[in-house]
Amino acid sequence: MSGDGEELSVRMARYAAAEEAVAPPSRVDPALAVLRGRAVLRRRMWTVVSAAAAVALSVGSLAVLGGGGTGPAGSGVAPPTGRSAVLPMSGRTVLTAPARFGWLPDAVTAVEYRSGPGGSDVVALVGPATGGGGGQFVLTAFPEGVTPDVDPLIGTGDGLRIGAPPVNGQEAYWVSSSDPAFAAAMNLLRFRGADGIWYQLESSGLSEEERQSVPLRIAAGVLPGLYAPPMPLALSSLPPDTVVTRASLRRPVRDGAAWRAEVAFRQGGSHDVTVSAEPGGGSSYVPPNSQSTGGPGLEGGGVPMPDPAACASGGGVRRCVEEAQPGSGVDTGLPSWLDRVVARGPDEAGWSTDVLP
């Protein structure tokens, strides 16, 4: 019987080899796919490890709506004790970044702050005024007290820890692999901040001459510590049983770049709604299911909005609401959601960290 099984396995191996020989080449970059997959798994692990710091959070969300904060008055930022990959929220704040960039190359046009179920990061975008397309620098933080190790397997090779010059007198190293494809494609620098937290800077779009010098200079300028950026929108009210699932803010650092803010909610456990604000002149209302085509700074032109969506413009700001997976027994009316979105104007001086009612 074992002989039959062995013969079958041999035939299956030959069949698989024959199929692979005639299959079209894969469009997936194995090194990049492995890196992204491991990053997601690692963030999920950090979230579990840091669950005590996020005990008030609902499953799959960043913040359960409710009042009360533990940070300094008016800051909207929780104390640094007990940092986690899913950063703590407090009061009416929905977006908290692990740190801020200081020095950035002239090619960077915008900086984006992002929080979601997988954690929070800050991204410096290189390229057109709309942001991105020419490379980026992604800054993330490890939980307090965690000293990161290099995975033993990265890509198709062994994970390597390569020494790097100290960053502001603190320990630093490069993450690489004996896999030549990974080593050539990816650029990861880990460094300890002055606050004792380990940070990671992932860089892309750099020339060979810049691969070490630019990330090291960016890392040296990083401002450690939780940061809640002011937002250009707020919610006047929210339906019951609604939680925040993610938030983002893109801010320009060069003339011509556009800003944009988004906050996503889940209502009743199944109804997903995203509200957004961006530059937009005039005064108009675009009803749901109308295939709105208003984009940043444009009225009636630009990037199409998803369907269903509802938008309105006024005071130099265009605010929109889109929904997915409407649930039964919940308020799915986009106009009522749009009425809740309060725009704070295009001047950042009028923005605030307070977003929730």
N, C-alpha and C positions, 0 to 999 in steps of 0.2 A: 504494500500500500504506500509506504514511504517512497518507494521508487517511482510510482505513478505521480505522486505529488511533486517529486523533484523534477520529473520530466515536464510536468505542466508548468512549473515555475520557469523552466528554461524556455519553453515555447512562448510564455507571456513576455519574458524579457526580450526575446527576439522580435516579437510583434511590436512592443513598445519602441524598440530601437528603429524599426522600419518606419513606424508612424512619425517619429521625431525627425527622421531623415527627410521626409517630404513635407513636413509642416512649415508654414511661412515663418520667417524670423520674428522673434518677439520684439515688441515695441517697448517693453518694460525694462528700465535700467535696474538690474538686480541690486547693485550697491545702494542706489537711492531708495529703492523699495524696502530693503532690509533696514536701512537707517530710519526711515519714516515709521515703519512698523514697530521697531524697537523703541522709538521715542514715544509712540502712543502707549505701548505696554508699560513703559517706565513711568509715564505720567499717571497712568491708572494706578500703578502700584503706590506711587507717592500719595495719591489721593486717599487710598485705603490706609496707608501708614499714618497719615495726618488727619484721620477721621475725627479724632477728638477735638481738633481745632475747628472742624466744620460741622459740629453736632447739630447746629441749628439749621443747616441747609437741607432742603428737600432732595430726594433722589433725582439725579440728573439735572439739577438746577444750581445756580450760583447763589441766589438769595431768596429766602421766603419773605414775602412782603410784610413789612411791619416796622414800627417805629423803634426808637431807642438806639443809641450809639455809645461806643466805649472809647472812641478816639478823642483827641483834643477838640475843643469847641470849634465848630465851623469847618473842621478839616475833612470830615467824612471818611477818615482813614482809621482803621483799627490799630491798636498798639502793635509793635513788631513782634511781641511774644507769640510763639506758636505759629510761625509762618508755615504755609503749606502750598502745594502745587495749585490747589483751588484756593485762591487767596480769600481771606475773610472779608466780608462786607460789613458795613455798619450804617445805621440810620437810613438816609435816603440815597446813598451812593450805590451805583450799579457797576462801576468800572474802577478797578484798582490794579495798577501795574507793579511788577516786582522791582523796578528801578527806572532810571531815566538816562538817556544818552546825553553826553556832554559834547565832545568834539565829534564831528562827522565830516566825511569828504564832501567837497563842493558838488559832486554829482548827485548827492541825495536831494530829492525834491520834497519828500513828505515823511512823516513819522506816524506810525499807526499803533495805537494801544488796543490790545485785544484780551478779553476774558471769555472763557467758555468752560464746558464740563471737563476738558482735558487740561486746564490750567490757564495761565496768563503769560503774555509775552509782549515785547515791544519790538516793532519792526521798522527799520529805516529803509525806505524804498528808493531805488535808483532808477531813473528813466524819465519818461514823459511827465508832463504836468499833472496828468490824471493819476500818476503814482504807479511805480513798478514797471516791469518789462525789461529792465537793464541790470538786474541783480538786486540783492537785498542783504541786510544784516539783521539777524534775529537774535534778540537777547532774552534768555530765560533764566530762572533762578531755581536752585535746588532748595528743598525744605531746610529750615534751620537745624543744625546738628548733623546733617547728612554730608559725608565726604564721598563724592561720586567715584565709582570704579569704572574702568574700561571694560566693555563686554569682551569676553574671550573670543567670540566669533563675530567679525564685522565683514559684511560682504561674503566673499568666498575665502577670506583669509583670516589670520589671527589678528585680534584687536591689539593695537600698539599704543602705548603711552610714551610720547616723545617730549622731552624737557623743553620748556619755553622760558625766556627771560622773565624775571619777576615783574608783576604788574603792580606798580605803586608799592614795591617792597613786599608784596604778597605772592604766595606760591601760584604757579601757573603751569599748564602743560597742554600739548596738542593731542587730539584724538585722531588716530589714523589706523591703517590696516596694512597687513602684508599683501592684501589684494591690490595690485597696481591700479585697477580701474577705480576703486574707492579712493585710494590715496590721491589720484589725479583729479577726481571730480569733487571731493568734499573738503571743506575747510572748517574745522571745529577747534575752538580755543576755550579752555576752561580755566577760570581764575578765581581766587578767593578775594572777596571784597573786604574793605576796611571794617565792615560790620560782622565779619566772620562767615557770611553766607557765600556759598559757591555759586558762580554764575557761568553760563555757557553762551558763547557768541558763535553763531553759525553764519559764515560769509559765503556769498556766491557772486559771480560776475567779475572776479578780480584777475588781473594779469599775474603771470608767474612772479614778477618782481614785487607785486603788492601783497602776495598771499600771506606773508608774515608781518610786514611792517604796518599795514593798514589796520588789521584786526588788533594788533598790540596797542596801537595808538588809540583806537576807539575804546578798547577795554580800559585803558588808563584814564579816560575821561568819563567813564560811567559813574553816575551818582547813585550809590546804593540806597535802598530803603523804599518802602511802599509809597506809591504816588497815585493819587486820584486826580486825573485831569478834569478840568471844567468841561461841561457838556453844553451844546447849543440847544438842547431840547429838554422838556420835562413832561410829566404826565399829571394832569389835573385830578384825575381819579382813575380807579381801576376796578374791574369786576371782581367779585369774591373768588377765592380759590385760583389766584393767578400768581405765577412765580416767574422770576427772571431766569432765562436760560443762557443768554450770552449778550455781550455788549462790545462795541468797538468805536473808536474815534480816530479819524485820519486828520492830521493837521499839517499844513504846508510849512516848509522851512525855506522855500525859494519862491520868488515871484512867479505867478502863473499856476501854481499847484492849487488844487481844490481841496476843501475840507468836506468831511462827511461823517455823520454819526449814525449808529444803529443800536437799537435795543430790541432784543427778541424776548417774547413772553410765551408761556404755555398756560392756557386757561382750561380749567376743568380736566386736566390730565391728558387732553388730546388736541385742543385747538391751539395751533401755533400762529402767532401774530408777530410781525416785525414792524417797528416804527422807525422812520429815518428822517434826517434833516440834512440839507445840503444847500449851497447857494442857488438862488432862483429869483428872478425879478418879477415884477408885475403882481397882479392879484387875480387868481383864477382858481377854479375847482374842477378836478377831473374825476368823474364818478367811477365806481367799480366797473370792471369788464369793458373798459373803453380802450384798452391797449395804449395807454398813455406813452408818449414819446418824449416827455420833458427830461432834460438832463441838467447837469450842473451848469448854472449860469445861463441856461437856455429855456425858452418857452416854446413848446411845440417842436423841439428838435433835440437830437442827442440819443442817448442809450434808451431803448424801450424798457418800460417798467414791466414786471411780471404781471400775469393775469391770474386771479383777480387782484387789483390794487386800486387804491383811491389816493389822490394827491390834491394838495392845495398850495397856493403860493401867496405870499404877502410879506411886506417888510424886508424884502431881500432874501427870504428863506423859503425854500420849497420843502414841505413836509409830506411824507407819504406813509401809507399803511398797506401791507400785503399780508395775506394769510395763506395757510396750508393746513390740510387735514382738519377741516371744520368738524367739530364734535356735536353730538346731539345734546340738546338741552342747555346750550350755552349761547351767549350773545355773539353771533358771528357777523353782525352788521359792521362793515367797514366804515361807513359814515360816522357811526357812534364812536368807533375807535379813533378816527381822525379828529373828531371834536375834542378828544382828550389830550391830543398832542399840542403842547405849548412851545412855540418857537421863541428863542431868546435873541434873535437877530444875528446878523453876520459879524458883529464886533465882539471879539473874544472877551473884551472887558465886561460884557454883560452876561457871560456864561457862568455856570455854577456846577459844583459837584452834586448838588441836590437834584435828583431826577424823579424819585418816587414821591407820591403824594403823602 
